[in-house]
Amino acid sequence: SGPAGLFCAWYLAKAGYCPLVLERGEEADKRQETVENFWKNGILDPDSNVQFGEGGAGTFSDGKLTTRITHPRLHEISKYFVEFGAPEEILYKHKPHVGTDKLRTMVKAMRERIIEWGGEVRFGSKVTDLFIENDRIVGVEVNGSERIDTTVVLSGVGHSARDTYEMLYKRNVEMTAKPFAIGVRIEHDQALIDESQYGVEPSSLGLGAAEYSLVYHDKETGRTAYSFCMCPGGFIVPAASGPEQVVVNGMSPSNRGSRWSNSGMVVEVQPEDLINGEWRVENEELAAQRNEQLLALNPSLNNSQLSTLNSQLLPLYFQEEQERQCWLQGGRRQTAPAQRMQDFTRKKLSYDLPESSYSPGLISSPLHFWMPEFISKRLSLGFQQFGRSSHGFLTNEAVMIGVETRTSSPVRIVRDKETLQHTTVRGLFPCGEGAGYAGGIVSAGVDGERCAEAVANYFNR
């Protein structure tokens, strides 16, 4: 029930179909309570958290509605957002955003309309297996026990459903590794960013909290470092979806009223960076552990299949390893490892840390030392360039908090360009950010709408 799944179900229900939405997490209000309990007490629900639940990962974000794609129905989708409760200004603002507080009410309004039109939404319903016969979908398994017969499955699982990716591989659903990004969250005082961007206090110009967008291109490697999901007047929050993980993300309410500014600062990672790069030795040990787990699930897998799996899902394992390392550096709890920005570029330990919005707390850690060098080096070079181009940005009053890993799906579930079905499994429609075909709330919504049309065409044929 992220934006891809909700919009697909909404369009199908509007067209007279009766879609069934299966969501592993909770509905928005219960999910909010569960997430706040995790932030306060460190008690994680692996099926309902910042990544999983009604509205998907975007529900706990800044709610940005900017997108790099072009599509005839972009404005139409924005109008539907307004109908569901977004402010009308998103129809004309250059950089529209909604805020996490309003997103929760919007997704509930969408769900209620889907049900009103004949659809059904079930929470606490995790799809744990697919039933495939003669390369066609014939059903799904829910929560390890219930079987639902069906000829069509739209898979809009989100970018963090690692257990689902492994289940798909077990069922020979082809996937490929794809580029992704990894890095840190960096936090400044919002007043510093306002001064840097405006030169004056923003209210004197009738403006809101200032934003920035920064990109560094490394000519030597051809890779980029860039700001991601910038949250003016926002907060940094724990965003793990499994045990022994520290993952951070940024979010902000609609008024963007906090005293802090934060942004993901990430480095582009290509699959070959992992296969041929410095992480190869670490990966061999991790791959051996994964092989044992996969063979326990499917003893018939041969060495060639295991090797292919580790190639396809290698980025997932890399993400997991960085999140676990962050958990270890943070004291085996949600306390996050952190370092002052200039100390990081100078490879110095930060003996104290500035005040932060990250509520579980920070612990000083030499990120420059334990992060993979091909990540830390590019980040450092990027920060130095950002400091030259944006006055005051490179400062020891800014703090880096690790790690930001959930920028996008690191794998793509392959599909036909025309039918949008999986290339070998009839009736399976990979969709949205988790399938590798979107990069935010709006683009995921557009892909959900496209898949709804593809499903209708499939039935019509």
N, C-alpha and C positions, 0 to 999 in steps of 0.2 A: 504493500500500500504506500510506496513512495510515489513521487510525481508521475513516473512512467506507468506504474500499475493503476494508479487512481485515474489518470486521464484516459487510459485505454478502457477501463471499466466504465467510466463516465460516458465516453463516446459510444460504446457498445450498448449500454443501457438506453441512451438517448435514441439509438437506432432501433430499439425494440428487442434487443437480446436480453438475456438474464444472466449476466456474468457472476461468477463466484470468485471473490477475492479471498485468498488464503494468506494471512499475515502471521508470522511467527511471534511478533511482539504484541504489546497491549494497545488499546485505544488511547487517544491522546492524553486525556486527563489522568488515567492510571499510570501511563508511561511517564508523565511528568513527575509524579510522586516517586516512582521507582528510580528515575534518574537522579532526583534530588537526594534520595537516600544513599545512592552510590557516591555522589559528590560529598555528602556530609559524613557518611560512616564507612565508605569503601566497600559496601555490599553490592556485588555485581550480579545482575541477572543476565546470563549469556544470550537470552532470547528477547529481552526488552531492555534497551539501553539507548545511548546516543545514536547508535547505528541502526538499530532495529526497532520497529514499532510504527504506529500510524503516522504517515507523512514521510517516513524514511529518514535518512541522515540530515536532509535539509531542514527538518523541523527544528533542530538545535543548531542554528547557524544565523548568519546575518539576514538571510532571506533575500539575497541578491537576485534580481531578475534580469541581469545583463547576460548576453550570450553572444558568441562569435558566429553563430550559424545564421543563415538567411532562409526564411521559409514563408510562404504566402500566409500561413495562419498564425504567425507570431502575434500580431495585434489581436486576433480573435481570442487567443489563449489569454492575453493580458486582460481583455474584457471579461472573460470568465473568472479570472482571479478577482477582479473588482466585485463581480456578482457574489463571490464566495466570502468577501469581507476585506479585501485589500483596499487601500486608499486609492481614490481616483487619480492621484498624481502619478501613479505608475504608468498611466497611458501616455504621458508626455515628458516625463523626466528623462534626462540623458542616462543617468545611472539609477534606475529605480530599485528600491529595496522595500521589504515588508517588515522585517523584524521577527524574531523568534516568538514573541508574545502573540502576534497576529496570525502567524502561520498555523499555530495550534487550532485556532478557531476556524481557519479556512479549510483545513483538511477534514475537520468534522462536518462542515457544511457540504463538502463534496461527497463524503460518505453517506450522509443523510439523503442526498439527492439520488445517488446510485440505488439505495434501498427503495426510495419512493418510486423509482421507475422500474422496479422489479428485480434488481440485483440483490446479492447477498454478500456481506462482509463478515468473515469469521476471524477473530483474534485468537492468539494462542494456538495457531494452527500452522505448524512448521512442516513443509513438504520435505520428507526424509528419503523418498525414493521415487523413481519414475518406472512405469511399466511400459516396455517397448516390445512390440512384436512385428516382425517383418519390416523393420525400420520405420514403424509408425507408432505414435503415442496411443496407448490404450487405457492409461490410468495413472494416478499418482497415489503415493502413500503419505498419509498425514500422521505426524507424531509417532511414527514407528509402528502403527497398528491399523489405522483405518484406511481402507482402499476406496477411492472415488474413481469410477470409470469415466473416461472422457476421451475425446479425439483431438482436443486442442488444449495446449498449455502455453500461456504466455509467461515467460520467465523474466520478471523484473525484480531480481533479488537484491539489488544494491551492490556497492563496491566492496563490502566487507564480509560477504557470505562465503567464507573460505570453506566451511564444511559442505556447503552446497556445490562449490566447484569440484571438490574431491568426489562427491557423489556423482556428479555429471561425468567426470572422467571414468569412474568405475563402470558407468553405463555406456562407455565408448562414445560419448557426445564430444565431438571434436572441439578443441579450444586451441588458441595460440597465445604465446606470451606477447605483450605489447608494451610500448613505452609508458612510463609513469614518472612520478617525482617523489622525492623524499627530502626532508630537512627538519626545520625547527619552527616554533612560533617565536616571534620576536615582539617584545612589548616596550613601548615608549609611553611617557606622559602625553596625553592628547594635546596639552598646551604646547609642547615642543613641536609636534607635527603641525598644529595650527600656525604657529609662528613660521615654520619652515615653508609652508605652502602659501599662506596668505600674507604674512608679514605683519598682521594685526590680529586682534581678537575677533573671531568670526562673527559674533553677534553684531558687531559694529557695521558689518557689511550685509547683515541679513542672511548670513550663511550658516549652515550646520557644521558639524565636526569635519575637519579636513581629511581627505583621503590621499593615497599615493599609489602609484603603480611603477615598479622598477624592474628592469631586465638587464642582465649581464650576459654577454655571449663570449664564451671562452674559445678563442681562435685556435688554440693548440689542440683541443679535443673536439671542437664542434658542438659542445654541450652548452646549455644555458642554465643560469640561476635566476630566479625571479620571485617576485612577491605573489602571493596567492591568497585569495579570500580575505582581503583586507577588511578589518572590522573597526571602524572609528567609533569611539565611545563605547567599546565593548568589553568582553571578558574572555579569559582563556579558561577552558574547562577540560576535565578528564573525559576521554572519549573511547576508552577501551571497550572491546566486545568479547573478550575472553580472559581467562586467568593468566597471571604472570605477564601482564602487559601494562605499559604506560604509554598512552597515546594522548596527544593534546590537540585541541581544536579551538577555533575562535567562534564566538557568537555575540550578537548584540541585540538589544530590544529596539523597538521601532523609533524611540526618541534618541537613540545613540548618546545616552546621557552620562555614561561613566567617565571617570577621569583618565581612563587608559585608552590607548590605541594599540591594536595588535594586528599582525599579519603573519601568514605562513611565509617562510623564506625557504624555498625548496630548490633542488637541483634535478635537472632532467636525467633520467636513468633509462638507457636502452637495454634490452635483454642481453646484448653482447657484452655490455659492461660487467654483467654478472658471470656469464659463461666463460669469458676470456680474461676477466679482470682479477683484481686482488682478492675478491671474495671466494674464489674457486676452492681454496683449501678448506675454509670454513664450511662451504657448501657440501663438500664430500662427506663430512661427519654428519651434518644435518640430514643429507639425503639418505644416509644409511638408517637413521632413526625413522625417517618417513617411510622407507621401504618396509621396515618391520610393521609399521602401523597399517600400511596399505595391503600387505600380504595377509595380515590378520583379517582384513575386510574381504579380500578376494584372493584366496590362495592360488588361483589359476594364473595370476599375472606372471609373465616370464620376464627375463632380464631386459629384453628389448622394450617391453611395455613400461617397465619401471623407469628405464632411462628416458623414454619419451615423456613420461609423466613429470619427471624432475626437470626436464627441459621446458615443458609447457607451464608448469606451476612454480618454477624457480623464483620468479618475482614475489610470489606469496610467501615463500619460505624466507626470502631476504627480509621482507617487511616484518614477519614474525620475529626473526632473530634480532632486528634492531629494537623492536618493542620490548622484547625480553631483556635485552641488554640495558635498556632504559629503566626497566623495572628493577633490575639488580642495582644499577647506579643510584636509583632513588630510594634504596633501603628496603626493597621488597614490599612496597606498598605504593599508594598513589602519590606520595611525595615525588615531585618531578626534579630530575637533575637539571641544573641551570648554570649559566656563565654570563658574566658581563660581556657586552658586545666587543669592545676594544680589547679586552683580555683574550677573547677568542682569536682575534686576528693576530695578536702578539704572542699567542701560545702560552699564556700565563694563567695560573689558577686564580679564581676570584675568591678572595678571603672573606668577603661579605657580599650580600646581594641586595638590590633595591626592593622596595615594597612592590608587591605584585597582586593582580586580580585573581591569580590561581589559588583557589581556596584551600586545597589540601596542603599547600605549602611547597617551598622549594628547598633543594639541598645543593650546595656548591659542588660542581663536578667539572672535570676538564673535558668538555665535549670535543675539543680539538684533538684529544689524545685517543679516545675510544671509539669515536665515530669512524667509519671507513674513510680512508684518506681521500679517495676520489670524490667523496661527498664534502668533507670538511675543507679540502683545498679549494674547491669551486665556490663554496659558500664564502670563504675568507676573501677570495679575489672579488667576488660580487659585492661584499660589504664595503671593501675599499673603494670600488668604483662608485657605489651608491653614496658613500661619504663625500666624494668629490662632486657629484652631480646634485646632491640635495643637502644644503647647508645644515649642519647639526645632526644629521641622521646617524653617522657613525660616532657613537658616544658611549662612554662607560655607564651612563645613566640608563641605557637600554639593556634589557636582559633577554637572553636566548633560553628558551625552554624546550626540552626534548621530549618526544620526537613527533614530528608531523609526518604521518605515513599514509593517511587515507585521502589523498588528493583525488584519486581516480582508480578505476579498476586496473590492475596490472595484467589482466588477461582479457581476451576477447572470445566470446562464444560465436563461432563462425555462422553466418547466415547468407542466404541468397539475396542479391541486391534487388531483385525484382519482387519476389514473393515474400521476403523478410522471414522465411522459414529457415530453420537450420538446414545446412547443406545435405545432410544425410538422414535426419530424423524428421519425417513428415508430421505436421501438426505441432511442432515445437517452434515457438516464436521467441527468440532471445530479444530482450528489449531493455533500453535505458542504459544508465551508467554502469550497472553491474555487468551487463553483457558487453560493454565496451563501445556503445554507440551514442553516448551523451556525455556531457561534462558540466552539469548543473541543473537547477530546478527547471528552467524554461526548456532547455534542449531535451531533457528527459521527458517533459510533458509533451513536446512535439513528437518525440519518438513513440511515446505511448499512443498518441493520436494516429500516427502512421501505421502502427501495428494493429490498431483497431480496424482500420480500413482493410489491411491485409487479411485479418481474420474474417471479416465480412466477405471479402472476395473469395477466400478459401471455402467458406460455406456455400456461397452462391455457385461456385463451380461444381 
